[in-house]
């Protein structure tokens, strides 16, 4: 393998695969509740990458029982980790976060917590609370781009320096951070995307999730796309960008995902975004064709690491 996958990390650190169980704990987002705006980031829709199960009457324990039952206490199955995925799961009072952490820690058979949030929703008090949680916590932190002009263009509501402060504070407390970045954002060039890789590689970032920008039903981007103001990048361009980006990462970083995973029914364009496995194959082949690998342009120029 020419990049360090999550599966490889799990084998070394956990002794087996990780199974992330998505949970909806009822958090909102400062870009949705009026703290910053009501429209959200241009790529996000009202679902906020969540299941919506809380609003269907399932509290976190009921969601866990429904989704994780077959994985808990089964030695042949992966390690089940709770995944607070919907919206920004440190937004709001610290007391709410403390209560949710207590709920998650009490889930039967849970091995750890992946928590998705924004850098501007983390402060020292919340980071201290996460550090003191009675189970391992890994943060999934949205950056999307290190270009402040791009962040303003997509209505992100924070700058790259905010992300750097959050990562530094988390890492100083021993918390792993997985950064989310997007290729194909409006107005971005390949050079902008590669600069984001350099930005991440210079920070104490544990891992990266890559997403190709797609038009989600109900997002602000849908309006631009329907008006002909935004055209999604071609599949070949995304593959080429990824083959240039991965070598810019540090060799010790985990590449947790290399393309987006639209929820059922939300993808409007491009059609190729639905072919997740095919795009993964294309990226791996492109790395092979170029005889390059993660870290080659950074800290492993001479030989491909054995992950």
N, C-alpha and C positions, 0 to 999 in steps of 0.2 A: 504494500500500500504506500502511495506517495504522499500521504498526509496522515496526521495522527487522529484517528477516529475516536468517537466516544466509546465504541465497543472495545477498542484497545485499552483505553484508560480504565474502563470498568473491569476488564480482566485482571489488570495489575493491581488496582486499588480495592475493588470489591470482591474479586474472585468469581465474578459472574456478570451477567447482563443486568442493566437497570431498566425497570419498567416504570415510566412516569404516568401517574394517574391524575388527569386534569380535574381540578376542583374549583368551583366558583364560590368565593367567600363573600361576595357582595360589595367589593370595593368598586370605586369609580375611578375617574381620571381627571386631573386638573384641566385637561383639554376638552372635557365633556360636561363637567358640572358647573362651569362658569368661573372657576378659580382663575383660569387663563383664558378660556374660550368655551364655546359650546359645540363647535363643529368637529373637533378631533383633528388628529394629523390627517393629511390628505389621503393616505393609503388605508386608513382604518374605517371600519363601519360600526354600526351600533352594537354588534356582537362583541367587539373588542377581543377577538380571538378566543372567546370563551364558549362554554357549553350551554349557558343559560339555565342550568338545572336548579340553581337556587330559587329563581323566580317561578319554577315549576313545582316548588314545594319540597325540594330535597335539600336539607341542611348538609354541611360538609361530611358529617358521619354517614348520613344516608347515601350521599354520592359515593363515598368510599366503599360502603357495603355493596353498592350496585356495580361499581366499576372494577373493584380490586379483589373481590371475593375469591376468584380462582387463582390469584397469585400469592395470597397471604399464606405463609407457613407451608408452602409447597416447595420442597428442596429442588425440584426439577424446573422451577419457574424462576424468572428474574427477580432481582431485588425491587420491591415496590416502593417508590418514592412518591410522596404527594407533590403535585405541581399546581401551585397557585398561579394560574395562567391569565385569567381574565383581567384586563385593564391594568391598573397600577396598585399593587397589593401592599404598598406602604403609604398610600395617600390617605390622609385623615388623621384622627387622633391616635396617639401612641397607645392609648388604652384599648382601642379596637384591635390594633395589631397584636397586642399582648394576648387578648382573648382568643384571637384566631390561632396564634401560635400554640396556645394551650390546647385548643381543640385538635389541631393537627398532631401534636405530640401524643395525644390520647388515642389516636386511631390504631386499631389492632393490626400489628404486623408491619407498621410503617418503618422504613429504614432511614428516611431522610426527607428533606424538603427542598424543592426547587421553587424559587419565588421570583415572579416577574414583576418589575417595577421600572420607574423612571429615575434618572439621577437627581432630579430636582425634588423628588419625594423621599429623599434619604437625608437625615441629619444625624449628628452624633448620638442622640438619645435612641433613635430607632436602630442605628447600627449596633449600639451596645446591647439592645434588646435581642436582636438577631444573633449576636455572638453568644449570648447567654442561653439561647434556646436549648432544650434538653434533647436535641437531635441534630445531626449535621444539616447545615443550611448552605445552599448555593444560590447566589443571586443571578438572575437573568436581567440584564440592564440594557435598555434601549439606547443606542447612540444613533444609528442609521447613517450618519455621515459626520466626518470631522470638519466639514466645511460649514462655517457659520452662516454663509449666504444661503446654502442649501437648506439648512435647518430652519431659517426664517421662511424660505420659500414653501416648505412643506408644513408650516404652522406647528413646528415642533415645540416651541415655547421655552427652550433652554439652549445654551451654547455648548461647544465642545469642552470648554474649561470646566463647566459644571460636571460633565461626565468624568473628566480627569480627577476632580476632587472627590467624587463619590467612589471611584475605583480605588484611589489611594487610601481613603478612609476605611473602605471595606477590607482591602488587602492587609492593612496594618493591624486589623483585628483577626486576621486568619480566615476571612471569608473568601471563597472562590467566586470570581465574577465571570460570567459568560456574556460577552457583548453581542448585541444584535446589530447587523449592518445590512443595508439594502443597496443592490446594484440597479442602476437604471432610473434613479430619482430624477425628477424634472430639472433640466439644466446641468446635470452632472456629466463630466467627461471621464474617460479612463484615468486620466491623470489625477482627478479628484478622488476617484475610488482607490487608486494606489496610495495616495497620500493618507487616506483613512487607514489603510493597512499599516503604514509606517507609524501613524499616531497610536494605534492599538499596540503594536509591537514594542513601543517605548514605555508602555504602562504595565503595571503588574496585573495584566488580564490573564485569567486562566484559560479561557476558551472563546470561540467565536461561533455564532450562527449566521450564516449567509442566507439572504433572501433575494430572489429576483422580484422586482416590483411588478405586481399584477394589478389589474383593475378589479376591485372588489365591489360587488353590488352594494349600493347604499353609501359608498364612500364619496368624499369630495372629489376624488380623482375621477370618479365616474362621470361627473359633469364635464370636466375638462376633456375627457376622452370622447364623449358623445358630441361635444362641440368641435372636435377635430383639433384641439389645442395640445393634446398629449398623445404620443404614439409609443406603445410599449416597445422595448428593445427586442431585437430578433434573437432567436435561440442561439444562433451561431455567435452573435456578439456576446451574449452572456457567458457562453462556454469559454470564449477567448479571454474575456475579462477575468474569469475565475482562474484560468491557467496562468495569468500574470499575477494575480493577487496572492494566491496561496504561497508561492515561494517567498513573498515579502514578510510572512509571519515568522515569529520565532519558532524553532523546532519543538519547543516544549509545550506550545499551546495546543489545546484540543479543538479540532474542527468538528463541532457537534452536528452541524447541518450545512449542506452546500447548495440547497435550493429550497424555495418556498413550498408550502403544503396547503393549498387553498382548502377551506372547509367545503363540504358538499353544498352545491347550489350558489356559492358566492362568486365564483370566477366568471368574469365577463370577457377578459382579454389579458394576454394572448392565449390562444388555445394550447400552445406547447407547455404552458405552466402546469397543465394537468398530467403531463407525462413525467412524473417525478423520477422514476427509476431510469427512464431513458436519458434524462438530462444528467443524472449522476454518472451513467456510463460514458456519456460524451465528455464530461469533465475529466474523468479518469483517463480516458483515451488521449485527450489533449495533453495532459501532463506527461503521459508516456511518450507521445509523439515528440514533444519538446525535450524529453529526457530531463525533466525538472521535478522538483519536489518541495514540500514545505521546508522553509528555512534556507533554501539554496541561495537566495538573494539577501540573507540576513546573517544567520549564525551557523549554518551547516552547508558551506559552499562546496566542500570537497567530496562528500559522500552522503547518500541518503540514509537518515537515521533508521534504526530498526525499532519500531514502536511495538 
